[in-house]
Structures are given as structure tokens and as C-alpha cells.
Amino acid sequence: MRNRLVKSMDRNTVMDMMYLSNSGEVSKRRIDVLRVGEVSFWAYCHLRRSKRTFTIDNVLALVPIIATESRVI
């Protein structure tokens, strides 16, 4: 999981993340990864509209958001 976070940070990719909080709640968040440490990472959370710290082991799923351009003719 840490490698995917590092790649996301290097490529500046927006990700959808399923996250398990310390209290046991599962949440879906859209994030921009800012910095990755050994145990945790820092990201801008679009849900909370702020920079947050997350534990890498609590990430359940991580999926890149692929934006497609819409064409106007």
C-alpha cells in the first residue's frame, strides 16, 4: 500500500480511499497524497476539506481517479 501512496504522490494523482478509523468506522474519502512516512501519510482530504494524517495500515482500498475530458462539438 505504501508504494501505491508514493506513486500517487509522485504522479499527483487524486485517489479514492476506503479507510478504517481507530474507532472502527469505515469511510470513503477522496484524497491528494502530500507526504508519505513509514507508518503514516499526510493528505488533503476532500471530505473534510483539510490536510489530515492517516495510518497506512488502516487503508482498506486505494483507487486512482481517472478524469476524462468531455468533448464539445
Backbone hydrogen bonds in HBPLUS format (Angstrom, degrees):
<---DONOR---> <-ACCEPTOR-->    atom                        ^
c    i                          cat <-CA-CA->   ^        H-A-AA   ^      H-
h    n   atom  resd res      DA  || num        DHA   H-A  angle D-A-AA Bond
n    s   type  num  typ     dist DA aas  dist angle  dist       angle   num
A0005-LEU N   A0001-MET O   3.07 MM   4  6.42 152.4  2.15 151.0 158.9     1
A0006-VAL N   A0002-ARG O   2.96 MM   4  6.27 156.6  2.02 150.6 156.8     2
A0007-LYS N   A0003-ASN O   2.98 MM   4  6.20 161.6  2.01 148.1 152.9     3
A0008-SER N   A0004-ARG O   2.95 MM   4  6.10 156.0  2.01 142.7 149.5     4
A0009-MET N   A0005-LEU O   2.97 MM   4  6.21 153.6  2.04 146.4 153.3     5
A0010-ASP N   A0006-VAL O   2.89 MM   4  6.14 164.1  1.92 153.9 158.1     6
A0011-ARG N   A0007-LYS O   2.89 MM   4  6.01 154.3  1.96 149.7 156.4     7
A0012-ASN N   A0008-SER O   2.89 MM   4  5.70 110.4  2.39 133.1 148.2     8
A0013-THR N   A0008-SER O   3.01 MM   5  5.00 159.9  2.05 142.0 147.6     9
A0012-ASN N   A0009-MET O   3.28 MM   3  5.02 150.6  2.37  94.5 103.1    10
A0065-ILE N   A0014-VAL O   2.85 MM  51  5.61 163.2  1.88 160.5 154.9    11
A0015-MET N   A0031-ILE O   2.94 MM  16  5.34 170.3  1.95 158.1 161.2    12
A0031-ILE N   A0015-MET O   2.79 MM  16  5.34 161.1  1.83 156.6 162.9    13
A0016-ASP N   A0063-VAL O   2.73 MM  47  5.18 168.5  1.75 160.5 162.2    14
A0063-VAL N   A0016-ASP O   2.86 MM  47  5.18 166.6  1.88 156.0 160.6    15
A0017-MET N   A0029-ARG O   2.71 MM  12  5.20 161.9  1.74 160.8 166.9    16
A0029-ARG N   A0017-MET O   2.80 MM  12  5.20 162.9  1.82 153.5 159.5    17
A0018-MET N   A0061-ALA O   2.97 MM  43  5.03 159.0  2.02 134.3 139.8    18
A0060-LEU N   A0018-MET O   2.80 MM  42  5.27 156.7  1.85 147.5 152.7    19
A0061-ALA N   A0018-MET O   3.40 MM  43  5.03 155.6  2.46 129.2 129.5    20
A0019-TYR N   A0027-SER O   2.83 MM   8  5.34 163.8  1.86 157.9 163.6    21
A0027-SER N   A0019-TYR O   2.88 MM   8  5.34 155.5  1.94 149.1 157.3    22
A0020-LEU N   A0058-ASN O   2.95 MM  38  5.16 167.6  1.97 150.2 154.3    23
A0021-SER N   A0025-GLU O   2.81 MM   4  5.32 169.5  1.83 159.4 158.9    24
A0024-GLY N   A0021-SER O   2.98 MM   3  5.26 162.2  2.02 110.6 116.0    25
A0046-HIS N   A0030-ARG O   2.87 MM  16  5.45 175.0  1.87 172.9 172.7    26
A0032-ASP N   A0044-TYR O   3.01 MM  12  5.10 144.0  2.15 136.7 147.5    27
A0044-TYR N   A0032-ASP O   2.85 MM  12  5.10 156.5  1.91 147.1 149.0    28
A0034-LEU N   A0042-TRP O   2.81 MM   8  5.51 163.2  1.84 145.0 148.6    29
A0035-ARG N   A0042-TRP O   3.20 MM   7  5.16 159.4  2.24 138.0 138.6    30
A0042-TRP N   A0035-ARG O   2.80 MM   7  5.16 163.7  1.83 153.8 159.5    31
A0037-GLY N   A0040-SER O   2.79 MM   3  5.30 154.2  1.86 158.2 166.3    32
A0056-ILE N   A0039-VAL O   2.97 MM  17  5.85 162.5  2.00 142.5 148.0    33
A0041-PHE N   A0054-PHE O   2.84 MM  13  5.43 153.8  1.91 152.1 160.3    34
A0054-PHE N   A0041-PHE O   2.85 MM  13  5.43 168.0  1.87 164.0 168.2    35
A0043-ALA N   A0052-ARG O   2.96 MM   9  5.54 161.4  2.00 157.1 163.2    36
A0052-ARG N   A0043-ALA O   2.77 MM   9  5.54 166.6  1.79 164.8 167.1    37
A0045-CYS N   A0050-SER O   2.89 MM   5  5.63 171.7  1.89 156.1 154.2    38
A0049-ARG N   A0045-CYS O   2.76 MM   4  5.56 121.8  2.10 136.6 153.6    39
A0050-SER N   A0045-CYS O   3.33 MM   5  5.63 142.8  2.47 141.7 149.1    40
A0058-ASN N   A0055-THR O   3.05 MM   3  5.46 149.8  2.15 110.2 119.3    41
A0059-VAL N   A0056-ILE O   3.19 MM   3  5.60 168.7  2.21 115.6 118.7    42
